[in-house]
Amino acid sequence: MEERILKPGDIVRELNKYIVGQDDAKRAVAIALRNRWRRQKVKGPIKEEIYPNNIIMIGPTGVGKTEIARRLARIEDAPFVKVEATRYTEVGYVGRDVESMVRDLMNSAVGMVKAVKMKEIEKKAEILAEDKVIDLIMRKEGYSEGREGVRKMLKENKLDNMKVELQIEKKPMPMVEVLGGAGLEEIQMSLQDTLSNLFSGSKKKKYVSVKEALEIFKNEEANKLIDMDEVVEEAKKKVENNGIIFIDEIDKVAGGEAKSGPDVSRMGVQRDLLPIVEGTDIMTKYGIVKSHHILFIAAGAFNVHKPSDLIPELQGRFPIRVELSSLTEKDFERILVEPENALVKQYQALFETEGIDLKFTPDAIKSIAHFSAEANRISEDIGARRLSTVLTAVLDDLLFKIPDVKNKNIVIDGKYVEEKISSIIKNEDLTRYIL
């Protein structure tokens, strides 16, 4: 990771490419990310005593909480998982235990590191796969081409549809996820590994095309070339030093114990979450993972409860609190066109696949932003997500008809937007379902 990228100002500028506004939240996560880099540069035993400043983001839905955390992980190329606090229960109730979020993070990291290693040995695996497929083709009765002749035809894709016989390993039976305490999840992991080993030597004959055979052999050879112990070790380091866990809907487990009903264990979830956020050793199928330096970012609307309703110990482990503001009509206008993944740009790319040049006039953008803000006002406020529903309603007819449209230049103006949306937004009952 380049030092330039890890400067707080650079991190904020990178986040600005995808998220409009919310400067306080961007600043907080940028400092947190830089502090992790600083910790890794510290010499001596004090390095292990420097813990991350975990963050609570407070704000309504659709204002960018999740996107900030997700983009932050991409900037650092860090293992990342998003979880909902409401999925977990305290030990003793049916549901996922909180330790499973660290196991999910470790699984994500192993996948990331393995993908990088795969890229490094891709060419070598391709050559080995070619050799295996050439052997199969050469054994076919009546095939007299020389090896180099066959290799040339393979590279020119002339043999893609030829059928060859392979001996393929049988896949183990699919496993159903066991919901319950930590013990049950560990039993499930062991059972999956045992079944995989039982079936590993079992093979069956299958006829596939040469193109499919090349892909199968390429994956087989790549897996042989990759040292999984090295992958796991590297993944573990990434998790323990760079991992990010985003806990959404943390406000839903705040507050006191309910006397009955589904919320009976929410305070228990907080108590179970506390040691993980404080730092503990978690058993995973890849060995023990320490959670001491994982960055936890929690988020919630907190429209019923307040952050102070969380148990005091947990509050203390989230020292940084940032409030994200509701989005205005002007924000909506910027969100439609400014980010690199802006909705308008996405639809223009979709229309381009059909050979159509789609354009939006400035008054169309203003009109879409206005109707989105209005829909949020008279119905549930779902933030920027409303833009997607309004824009889909505006383009619905065109999306259906574009394969047959002869005019390859389509311009959406304010009048067109108003025609499509005004009748819907005036009917509040209809708005509830469509917008």
QUISULWO-V894361 format. One record per residue. N is the residue number from 1. RES is the residue in three letters. PHI is phi in radians with two decimals (999 if undefined). PSI is psi in degrees with one decimal (* if undefined). OMEGA is omega as a letter, one per 20 degrees, with the letter a starting at -180 (* if undefined). Layout:
# QUISULWO-V894361
<<N/RES/PHI/PSI/OMEGA> <N/RES/PHI/PSI/OMEGA>>
This chain:
# QUISULWO-V894361
<<1/MET/999/126.9/a> <2/GLU/-1.28/140.7/a> <3/GLU/-1.05/-34.9/a> <4/ARG/-1.00/-43.1/a> <5/ILE/-1.14/-34.0/a> <6/LEU/-1.43/-2.1/r> <7/LYS/-1.19/136.8/a> <8/PRO/-0.91/-42.2/a> <9/GLY/-1.09/-39.6/r> <10/ASP/-1.18/-38.1/r> <11/ILE/-1.10/-44.4/r> <12/VAL/-1.09/-42.5/r> <13/ARG/-1.09/-37.3/r> <14/GLU/-1.17/-41.1/r> <15/LEU/-1.16/-32.8/r> <16/ASN/-1.10/-21.8/r> <17/LYS/-1.19/-21.2/a> <18/TYR/-2.14/-21.0/a> <19/ILE/-2.22/129.2/r> <20/VAL/-1.58/133.1/r> <21/GLY/1.25/-152.5/r> <22/GLN/0.95/47.5/a> <23/ASP/-1.09/-37.8/a> <24/ASP/-1.10/-42.4/a> <25/ALA/-1.16/-41.8/r> <26/LYS/-1.10/-41.3/a> <27/ARG/-1.11/-42.2/a> <28/ALA/-1.11/-45.2/a> <29/VAL/-1.25/-30.6/r> <30/ALA/-1.15/-41.9/r> <31/ILE/-1.15/-42.2/r> <32/ALA/-1.05/-41.2/a> <33/LEU/-1.19/-42.1/r> <34/ARG/-1.14/-36.8/r> <35/ASN/-1.11/-32.6/r> <36/ARG/-1.19/-39.0/r> <37/TRP/-1.14/-41.4/r> <38/ARG/-1.07/-42.1/a> <39/ARG/-1.04/-40.8/a> <40/GLN/-1.20/-17.4/r> <41/LYS/-1.56/-12.5/a> <42/VAL/-1.20/139.7/r> <43/LYS/-1.75/149.6/r> <44/GLY/1.58/175.8/a> <45/PRO/-1.14/-21.2/a> <46/ILE/-1.09/-20.8/r> <47/LYS/-0.94/-40.9/a> <48/GLU/-1.29/-15.9/a> <49/GLU/-1.57/-7.4/a> <50/ILE/-1.58/108.5/a> <51/TYR/-1.74/153.1/r> <52/PRO/-1.19/148.9/r> <53/ASN/-1.52/97.0/a> <54/ASN/-1.17/156.1/a> <55/ILE/-2.18/139.8/r> <56/ILE/-1.94/124.7/r> <57/MET/-1.75/126.6/a> <58/ILE/-1.99/122.7/r> <59/GLY/3.03/159.6/a> <60/PRO/-1.16/168.8/a> <61/THR/-1.15/148.6/r> <62/GLY/1.34/20.8/a> <63/VAL/-1.86/-1.4/r> <64/GLY/2.02/10.0/a> <65/LYS/-1.07/-53.7/a> <66/THR/-1.13/-40.9/a> <67/GLU/-1.12/-37.3/r> <68/ILE/-1.07/-47.0/a> <69/ALA/-1.14/-42.5/a> <70/ARG/-1.13/-44.6/r> <71/ARG/-1.18/-34.0/r> <72/LEU/-1.05/-43.9/r> <73/ALA/-1.10/-37.6/r> <74/ARG/-1.19/-37.0/r> <75/ILE/-1.05/-41.8/a> <76/GLU/-1.58/-5.0/a> <77/ASP/0.95/47.5/a> <78/ALA/-1.78/147.9/r> <79/PRO/-1.05/138.3/a> <80/PHE/-2.51/136.6/r> <81/VAL/-2.37/143.8/r> <82/LYS/-1.91/127.1/r> <83/VAL/-2.25/157.5/r> <84/GLU/-1.83/128.6/a> <85/ALA/-1.02/-29.7/a> <86/THR/-1.25/-10.8/r> <87/ARG/-1.36/-14.3/a> <88/TYR/-1.84/152.0/r> <89/THR/-2.32/160.5/r> <90/GLU/-1.23/159.0/a> <91/VAL/-1.02/133.2/a> <92/GLY/1.96/-16.1/r> <93/TYR/-1.91/157.6/r> <94/VAL/-1.30/126.5/a> <95/GLY/2.63/179.3/a> <96/ARG/-1.40/141.7/r> <97/ASP/-1.49/153.4/a> <98/VAL/-1.13/-25.6/r> <99/GLU/-1.11/-22.0/a> <100/SER/-1.12/-20.9/r> <101/MET/-1.17/-34.1/r> <102/VAL/-1.27/-37.1/r> <103/ARG/-1.11/-40.0/r> <104/ASP/-1.10/-39.6/r> <105/LEU/-1.12/-41.2/r> <106/MET/-1.14/-41.6/r> <107/ASN/-1.05/-41.4/r> <108/SER/-1.10/-42.3/a> <109/ALA/-1.15/-41.3/r> <110/VAL/-1.07/-42.4/r> <111/GLY/-1.08/-41.5/r> <112/MET/-1.09/-49.5/a> <113/VAL/-1.16/-40.5/a> <114/LYS/-1.10/-39.7/r> <115/ALA/-1.08/-39.9/r> <116/VAL/-1.14/-44.3/r> <117/LYS/-1.11/-37.6/r> <118/MET/-1.04/-42.0/r> <119/LYS/-1.08/-38.9/a> <120/GLU/-1.15/-35.2/a> <121/ILE/-1.88/13.0/a> <122/GLU/-1.00/-47.3/a> <123/LYS/-1.09/-44.2/a> <124/LYS/-1.12/-41.5/r> <125/ALA/-1.12/-37.1/r> <126/GLU/-1.10/-43.2/a> <127/ILE/-1.12/-44.0/r> <128/LEU/-1.13/-38.3/r> <129/ALA/-1.15/-41.2/r> <130/GLU/-1.02/-44.8/a> <131/ASP/-1.05/-41.2/a> <132/LYS/-1.16/-41.6/a> <133/VAL/-1.19/-38.9/r> <134/ILE/-1.05/-41.0/r> <135/ASP/-1.03/-42.9/r> <136/LEU/-1.13/-42.5/a> <137/ILE/-1.17/-41.4/a> <138/MET/-1.12/-27.8/a> <139/ARG/-1.40/-14.0/a> <140/LYS/-1.12/136.3/a> <141/GLU/-1.10/130.7/r> <142/GLY/1.46/7.1/r> <143/TYR/-1.72/112.9/a> <144/SER/-1.94/2.3/a> <145/GLU/-1.12/147.6/r> <146/GLY/-1.30/165.2/a> <147/ARG/-1.00/-46.0/a> <148/GLU/-1.18/-32.0/r> <149/GLY/-1.13/-42.5/r> <150/VAL/-1.15/-42.0/a> <151/ARG/-1.05/-41.6/r> <152/LYS/-1.09/-43.3/r> <153/MET/-1.15/-34.8/r> <154/LEU/-1.10/-46.4/a> <155/LYS/-1.14/-28.2/r> <156/GLU/-1.55/5.7/r> <157/ASN/1.07/26.1/a> <158/LYS/-1.41/-15.6/a> <159/LEU/-1.93/12.4/a> <160/ASP/-0.95/-37.5/a> <161/ASN/-1.63/-2.9/r> <162/MET/-1.14/139.1/a> <163/LYS/-1.62/136.4/r> <164/VAL/-2.30/156.8/a> <165/GLU/-1.70/128.6/r> <166/LEU/-2.09/153.6/r> <167/GLN/-1.76/107.3/a> <168/ILE/-1.91/138.7/r> <169/GLU/-1.16/136.8/r> <170/LYS/-1.23/140.6/r> <171/LYS/-1.47/141.9/r> <172/PRO/-1.14/157.4/a> <173/MET/-1.09/145.3/a> <174/PRO/-1.11/145.5/a> <175/MET/-1.77/141.8/r> <176/VAL/-1.61/134.6/a> <177/GLU/-1.15/134.1/r> <178/VAL/-1.61/124.6/r> <179/LEU/-1.73/132.9/a> <180/GLY/2.82/-157.2/a> <181/GLY/-1.30/177.5/a> <182/ALA/-1.00/-38.5/a> <183/GLY/-1.04/-43.6/a> <184/LEU/-1.14/-38.9/r> <185/GLU/-1.16/-36.8/r> <186/GLU/-1.17/-39.3/r> <187/ILE/-1.07/-41.9/r> <188/GLN/-1.07/-43.3/a> <189/MET/-1.08/-43.2/a> <190/SER/-1.13/-40.0/a> <191/LEU/-1.13/-41.0/r> <192/GLN/-1.08/-44.2/r> <193/ASP/-1.11/-41.0/a> <194/THR/-1.11/-45.2/a> <195/LEU/-1.13/-38.1/r> <196/SER/-1.06/-42.5/r> <197/ASN/-1.17/-37.8/a> <198/LEU/-1.08/-38.2/a> <199/PHE/-1.59/-6.4/a> <200/SER/-1.10/-30.8/a> <201/GLY/-1.60/-4.9/a> <202/SER/-1.51/126.9/a> <203/LYS/-2.20/159.6/r> <204/LYS/-2.44/154.1/r> <205/LYS/-1.42/143.2/r> <206/LYS/-2.66/137.0/r> <207/TYR/-1.65/124.4/r> <208/VAL/-2.33/165.1/r> <209/SER/-1.30/160.3/r> <210/VAL/-1.03/-38.3/r> <211/LYS/-1.07/-44.6/r> <212/GLU/-1.17/-39.5/a> <213/ALA/-1.07/-41.4/r> <214/LEU/-1.04/-41.6/a> <215/GLU/-1.19/-41.8/r> <216/ILE/-1.08/-48.9/a> <217/PHE/-1.15/-35.6/r> <218/LYS/-1.08/-44.3/r> <219/ASN/-1.15/-40.7/r> <220/GLU/-1.07/-48.0/a> <221/GLU/-1.18/-37.1/r> <222/ALA/-1.11/-42.6/r> <223/ASN/-1.12/-32.8/r> <224/LYS/-1.24/-36.1/a> <225/LEU/-1.33/-24.5/a> <226/ILE/-1.47/132.1/r> <227/ASP/-1.52/103.2/a> <228/MET/-1.15/-29.7/r> <229/ASP/-1.09/-39.7/r> <230/GLU/-1.18/-40.2/r> <231/VAL/-1.06/-47.5/a> <232/VAL/-1.11/-42.7/a> <233/GLU/-1.08/-43.7/r> <234/GLU/-1.18/-40.6/r> <235/ALA/-1.10/-40.2/r> <236/LYS/-1.09/-41.7/r> <237/LYS/-1.10/-41.2/r> <238/LYS/-1.10/-42.4/a> <239/VAL/-1.13/-48.8/a> <240/GLU/-1.24/-25.5/a> <241/ASN/-1.91/-24.7/a> <242/ASN/-2.25/-2.9/a> <243/GLY/-1.10/145.5/r> <244/ILE/-2.25/125.9/r> <245/ILE/-2.00/122.6/r> <246/PHE/-1.80/114.1/a> <247/ILE/-1.80/105.5/a> <248/ASP/-1.53/160.6/r> <249/GLU/1.01/35.5/r> <250/ILE/-1.10/-26.6/a> <251/ASP/-1.17/-22.1/a> <252/LYS/-1.28/-16.4/r> <253/VAL/-1.87/10.5/r> <254/ALA/-1.45/167.8/r> <255/GLY/1.63/173.2/a> <256/GLY/-1.33/176.9/r> <257/GLU/-1.16/133.6/r> <258/ALA/-1.41/147.1/a> <259/LYS/-1.29/-27.0/r> <260/SER/-2.74/173.2/r> <261/GLY/1.59/-174.8/a> <262/PRO/-1.21/-13.8/a> <263/ASP/-1.56/10.0/a> <264/VAL/-1.01/-26.0/a> <265/SER/-1.92/14.8/a> <266/ARG/-1.18/-36.4/r> <267/MET/-1.21/-31.6/r> <268/GLY/-1.12/-35.2/r> <269/VAL/-1.09/-43.4/r> <270/GLN/-1.07/-42.3/a> <271/ARG/-1.14/-38.7/r> <272/ASP/-1.24/-31.5/a> <273/LEU/-1.26/-31.3/a> <274/LEU/-0.94/-51.9/a> <275/PRO/-1.10/-31.5/r> <276/ILE/-1.19/-42.9/r> <277/VAL/-1.23/-35.8/r> <278/GLU/-1.19/-33.7/a> <279/GLY/2.10/112.5/r> <280/THR/-2.61/174.8/r> <281/ASP/-1.71/126.0/a> <282/ILE/-1.95/130.1/r> <283/MET/-1.41/124.1/r> <284/THR/-2.18/172.2/r> <285/LYS/-1.23/-9.4/r> <286/TYR/-1.78/8.8/a> <287/GLY/1.91/-171.9/a> <288/ILE/-1.40/132.6/r> <289/VAL/-2.07/131.8/r> <290/LYS/-1.59/133.6/a> <291/SER/-1.74/8.1/a> <292/HIS/-1.02/-36.5/a> <293/HIS/-2.02/15.7/r> <294/ILE/-1.26/138.3/r> <295/LEU/-1.54/121.5/r> <296/PHE/-1.79/126.6/r> <297/ILE/-2.08/115.0/r> <298/ALA/-1.79/154.5/a> <299/ALA/-2.59/150.5/r> <300/GLY/-3.01/158.9/r> <301/ALA/-1.30/-33.8/a> <302/PHE/0.90/42.4/r> <303/ASN/-1.55/-17.6/r> <304/VAL/-1.84/-50.7/r> <305/HIS/-1.79/167.2/r> <306/LYS/-2.00/158.5/r> <307/PRO/-0.95/-28.8/r> <308/SER/-1.24/-9.8/r> <309/ASP/-1.42/-12.5/r> <310/LEU/-1.20/155.6/r> <311/ILE/-1.08/143.2/a> <312/PRO/-0.94/-38.9/a> <313/GLU/-1.09/-38.8/a> <314/LEU/-1.26/-38.4/r> <315/GLN/-0.98/-41.4/a> <316/GLY/-1.12/-23.6/r> <317/ARG/-1.54/-1.5/r> <318/PHE/-2.19/72.1/a> <319/PRO/-1.23/-23.6/a> <320/ILE/-1.72/123.1/r> <321/ARG/-2.17/128.0/r> <322/VAL/-2.23/140.3/a> <323/GLU/-1.81/127.4/r> <324/LEU/-1.70/133.0/a> <325/SER/-1.47/155.1/r> <326/SER/-1.14/152.5/a> <327/LEU/-1.52/137.2/r> <328/THR/-1.66/175.0/r> <329/GLU/-1.06/-39.1/r> <330/LYS/-1.13/-39.1/r> <331/ASP/-1.05/-42.6/r> <332/PHE/-1.04/-41.4/r> <333/GLU/-1.04/-43.8/r> <334/ARG/-1.19/-41.8/a> <335/ILE/-1.07/-33.4/a> <336/LEU/-1.15/-29.7/a> <337/VAL/-2.20/-25.1/a> <338/GLU/-1.40/-48.9/a> <339/PRO/-1.04/155.1/a> <340/GLU/-1.13/-25.2/r> <341/ASN/-1.90/30.2/a> <342/ALA/-0.97/147.4/a> <343/LEU/-1.02/-41.0/r> <344/VAL/-1.05/-43.2/r> <345/LYS/-1.13/-36.3/r> <346/GLN/-1.12/-46.1/a> <347/TYR/-1.19/-35.5/r> <348/GLN/-1.09/-38.7/r> <349/ALA/-1.16/-39.2/r> <350/LEU/-1.14/-43.4/r> <351/PHE/-1.17/-33.1/a> <352/GLU/-1.10/-29.6/r> <353/THR/-1.12/-20.7/r> <354/GLU/-1.76/10.0/r> <355/GLY/1.36/21.9/a> <356/ILE/-1.97/134.1/r> <357/ASP/-1.66/107.7/a> <358/LEU/-1.73/129.6/r> <359/LYS/-2.27/148.7/r> <360/PHE/-2.08/129.4/r> <361/THR/-1.36/159.1/r> <362/PRO/-0.97/-36.9/a> <363/ASP/-1.26/-24.8/r> <364/ALA/-1.18/-43.5/r> <365/ILE/-1.07/-44.3/r> <366/LYS/-1.07/-41.3/a> <367/SER/-1.18/-43.2/r> <368/ILE/-1.09/-43.4/r> <369/ALA/-1.10/-41.5/a> <370/HIS/-1.11/-48.7/a> <371/PHE/-1.15/-32.9/r> <372/SER/-1.16/-44.3/r> <373/ALA/-1.13/-38.8/r> <374/GLU/-1.15/-42.8/r> <375/ALA/-1.10/-39.8/r> <376/ASN/-1.13/-33.0/a> <377/ARG/-1.25/-43.3/a> <378/ILE/-1.57/-12.1/r> <379/SER/-2.19/-157.2/r> <380/GLU/-1.19/139.8/r> <381/ASP/-1.48/104.3/a> <382/ILE/-1.90/19.1/r> <383/GLY/1.11/-141.5/a> <384/ALA/-1.19/-17.0/r> <385/ARG/-1.08/-23.7/r> <386/ARG/-1.12/-31.0/a> <387/LEU/-1.02/-39.0/a> <388/SER/-1.12/-43.1/a> <389/THR/-1.19/-39.6/r> <390/VAL/-1.18/-44.7/a> <391/LEU/-1.13/-36.8/r> <392/THR/-1.13/-41.0/r> <393/ALA/-1.13/-37.8/r> <394/VAL/-1.13/-41.1/a> <395/LEU/-1.69/3.6/a> <396/ASP/-0.92/-51.7/a> <397/ASP/-1.07/-43.6/a> <398/LEU/-1.17/-40.0/r> <399/LEU/-1.07/-32.1/r> <400/PHE/-1.34/-36.9/a> <401/LYS/-1.69/-13.3/a> <402/ILE/-0.97/-31.2/r> <403/PRO/-1.05/-24.9/a> <404/ASP/-1.86/1.6/a> <405/VAL/-1.31/131.5/a> <406/LYS/-1.55/-31.3/r> <407/ASN/-1.29/114.7/a> <408/LYS/-1.55/-0.7/r> <409/ASN/-2.13/108.9/a> <410/ILE/-1.99/128.5/r> <411/VAL/-2.04/123.6/r> <412/ILE/-1.70/120.9/r> <413/ASP/-2.00/177.8/a> <414/GLY/-1.06/-37.3/a> <415/LYS/-1.11/-41.9/r> <416/TYR/-1.11/-42.7/r> <417/VAL/-1.07/-45.5/a> <418/GLU/-1.10/-40.1/r> <419/GLU/-1.05/-39.8/a> <420/LYS/-1.37/-30.3/a> <421/ILE/-1.88/-34.2/a> <422/SER/-0.98/-41.8/a> <423/SER/-1.17/-33.3/a> <424/ILE/-1.26/-44.5/a> <425/ILE/-1.27/-22.4/r> <426/LYS/-1.29/-26.7/r> <427/ASN/-1.65/100.4/a> <428/GLU/-1.09/-36.0/r> <429/ASP/-1.12/-40.2/r> <430/LEU/-1.22/-38.9/r> <431/THR/-1.00/-37.0/a> <432/ARG/-1.01/-32.9/a> <433/TYR/-1.70/-36.0/a> <434/ILE/-1.62/-41.2/a> <435/LEU/-1.93/*/*>>
